[in-house]
């Protein structure tokens, strides 16, 4: 599999003498793109080896993981079940592009309240799910587990050895952990969380083997799935200049934060940076629905 490292040519980068490339992991697959492809790869093998014919997982309204799992299940012959945060979605799932897409790919849903969802990792809840749905291969929210980290360690290749800084967006932290484990000694990893709070630090430490990473926590734009006009304008402008589509939940925040750091002299001249595009473009339609309701500009990153 070949994934292109696309050079970015912007006046800001030239002025600050910083080199930036974007690793186009979003082009891996139209439905299982970016880090979701990496995270599912070894889990699907494990599920098959274990004799499971059903995958069960968790996610929110615009979850890339839910969408990718549904399609992967369809292609590889698994039934799929999604436990989705938000009871209200049960009555209006047809209006949600992500849930509708997953449904079209065969996923069965259970919509639960936010209070119930908070206990999604409890033994009791898992037991209830097994009683309701029968034996299944359990994929955690966001797909992050040891096998997912193994898949994400394959993001980096020999073509990436010359970069000084490696960047990625952060949801559950699995992609950052994989990149951290695979990085060379001279490389620093910057993670840009899409959520508020410092709780990710401990989650990531469960999977990393090195101390070569830092979280840049000031670019979450209010938290998961929170989008402002500033971010929408940035995503649209970046596409006009580079022809690279960004999603507003993850990669848009990462590139915004990265260029803001460049603007504020956060990198030494001649620093070579690689930003990993983790996909997530399917979420744009859902976010545009929210933006339209708020009379805000829409994300337009397709010709």
N, C-alpha and C positions, 0 to 999 in steps of 0.2 A: 504494500500500500504506500503510495507516494502522497505526501501532504506538503504543499508548497509553503515556503516562507516568503511572504510578499513584502517587498520593501515599501516603506511609507515615506513620501516626499512632501514635507510641509515646511513652510518658512520658519516656524518655531524651532523645529529640529535642526535646521541648517544654522540658524542664529546661535543656538546653544551647543552646536557641534556634537549632537547626540544622534546615533544611528538607531532606527527603530524598524523592526520587521514584525509582521503578524503571521503566526503559524495558522494556516487555514484549516483547522480541524473541523470547521463547519461544513467542509466539502466532502467529508468522509462518506456520508449517506444522506439522502433527502429527508429521512424520517428518524434515523438513529444516528444523529450527527454528534460531533465533538466528544466531550467527555462521557456522554451517555453510551456511546458505542464502546468506549474503553471500559467503562464500569460493568457493562453487561457481558462482555466477551467471556470471561472465565466463570461468571456466575451461571450463564447458560450451559456451559460445559458441565459444571458441577451438578446442576439440576438434572441434566440428562443422565449423568452417571449415577445419580441417586435414585433414578427411576421415577422422578416426579413428572406429572403431566400438567401441573398447574403452577403458575407464578402468582404470588400475592404481594402487593406492595402498597405504599402510602404516598400521598402527595396533596398539594393544594390546587386551587382553581386553575392555575396556569402552569402546572408542573411539567417541565420538560421530561422528567423521569417517567411520569405516568404515560405521556404520549409515546416515548421511546419503548417502554416495556410492552405496551399494547401492540405496537407494530412488530417488535422482535418476537413476541409470542405467536403472532399470526404467521410470521415467516418460518419460524422454527417448530411449529406444531404444538405450542403450549396454550392451554386456556389461561386467561389472565383475569385477575381480580384487583380492583383499585379501591383502597379505603381512603376516601377523600374528605378533607377538612371543610366543614360547612354544610349543615343540614339543608340550608336554603337552596343549594345547588341541585338537590334531588327533584325540585319542582321546575327548575328552569335550565337543566343541563343542555338542552338543545340550543340555548342561546350562548353557551360557552364554547368557543372554537376548539379549545384543547380537549375538553371532556367529550365533545361531539366527535372529534377525530378519533380519540381512543375507543369510543363506542363503535364507530364504524369499523375499527380494526378488531372488534370482538371482545373488548374488555367489559367485564361485569362490574358494577359499582355498588359500594355501600357508603352512603353519605352520613357522616357522624358530626355531632356538635363539636365545637372547639374544646369544650371541657373533656369530652370523651377522647378526643384526638390527642390531648396532652398525655394520656396514659397509653399511647400506642406501643410503647416499649415494655409494658408490664407483662409479667407471666400470665396473669389472670386474663388480660385482654387477648393475648395470643391463644390461650386455651379456648376462649369463647369463639374466636375466629375459626379455630380448627373444628370445633363442634358444628359451626354453622356451614363452613365451606368444605370440610374434609381435609385430607392431607395436602400440603402445598409446600412449595419452595418459597421461603420468606426472603424478600428483598427489602432492606430498610429504606426509610425515606431518603430520597436523593440517590439511592443505590450504593451508598458508601459502606463497604466492609473490607475485609482483608483481600478478598479476590478482586474487588473493584480497584483497590490501591495497586495491586499487581498489574492490572490493565493500564492504569494511568502512568505507571512507570515506563510504559512503552511509548508515551507521547514523544519523549526526547530521542533523537537519533544522533548519529555522528555528524550530521550537518549542523547541529546546534552547539558544537563544542566551543566555538569561538565567541559565543555571547557571554557578556559579563553579568547581565541581570535577566532573570526569567520571571515573567508576570502571568498571573491568571486571576480570574474572578473566583470568588469563594462563596459556596452555599453551605454544604455540609463539611467541606474541607478535604474531601477525598482526592480531588485533582491536585491540590497543592501538596498533599502528602506524597502522592506518587511522583510528582515533579521533583520535590525535595529529595526523595530517596535516590532518584536517578541522576541528579545533578552532579557535576564535577566539582572538585574542591574549590576552584576559584569563582564559582557562580553563586550569586545571591538570588533568593526567591522572594518576590513581593506578591502578597495576596491582597485582593481588594474585595472585602466582604460585602454582600448585598443586604445583609441584615445588621441591625444595631446590636451592640453589646459585645462583651469580651469573652462570652462563654465558649466561642470557637477555639480559643487557645488550647483548652484542655482536651477538646474532642480531637484536634489535630495531633496533639502529642501522643495519642494512643497509637498512631500509625506511622509517625515519622521516626527516622533513625538518626537524624542530623539536627543541628541547630543553625541551619543556613537560611532560615525563613523569617519574614516579618510581615505582620498584617497592617495594612494601611486602612484604618477604621473610620476615616472622616469622609468617605465618599459613598455612603450608603443611600443618600438622598431621602432619608426618612425611614428606610427599612425595606423589607422584601415587597416587591411589586409596587413600591411608591415611586411615582414618576412626576417630574416637574417640567414646566415649559423649557427651562434651561437645559435639562437633559434631552428632551425631545429635539430641540433646536440643534444641540450638539450632535446627536446621532444622525440627524438629517444632513447636517453640514459635513460631517466626516464622510458620509456616503458620497456626497457630491464631489468631494475632493479626492477620494481614494477608490470609490466603487466597492468598498467593503461594507456589507450590511452588519449592523450591530443590534443586538436585542437590548431593550431598555432595562431589563431586570438584572442582568449580569455583565455582559461584555461592554455595554455602553458605559456603565459606571467605572469599569476597569480602565478603559481607554481615556475617559474623561479625567480620572484621577492621575493616570500616568502622565498625560500631557500637562496637567496642572503642576505636577512635581517638576517636570522639565522647565516649565515657565518660571518656577520659583527656585531654579538652580539646585534641584534635588539630586542631580547627577553630575559627575565630573565630565569635562569635555572628553570626547572620544569614547565615551561609554557606549557599548553595543547592547541593545535591549531586544529581547524576543518576547512578544506578548502572545499568549496562547488563546486563540479564538475557540471557546468551548461550545459553540453552536447556540441552541436555544431560540432560533429564529421563529419557531412555531408559535411562541408566546406573543408575538407582535400583534396578531389579530385581536387577541383578548385585551391587551393593553389599549389598543386603539378604540375599542368599545368604551372603555373607561374614560379615555381622553375626550371622546366625542360627547359623552354625557356631561363632561365638565366644560364643554365649549373650548377646549384647548387644541392646539395644532396636533395633527396626526403624524405618526411615524411613517415616512415614505422612503423605503430603502430598496424598492424594486422598480426596475425599468418598465 
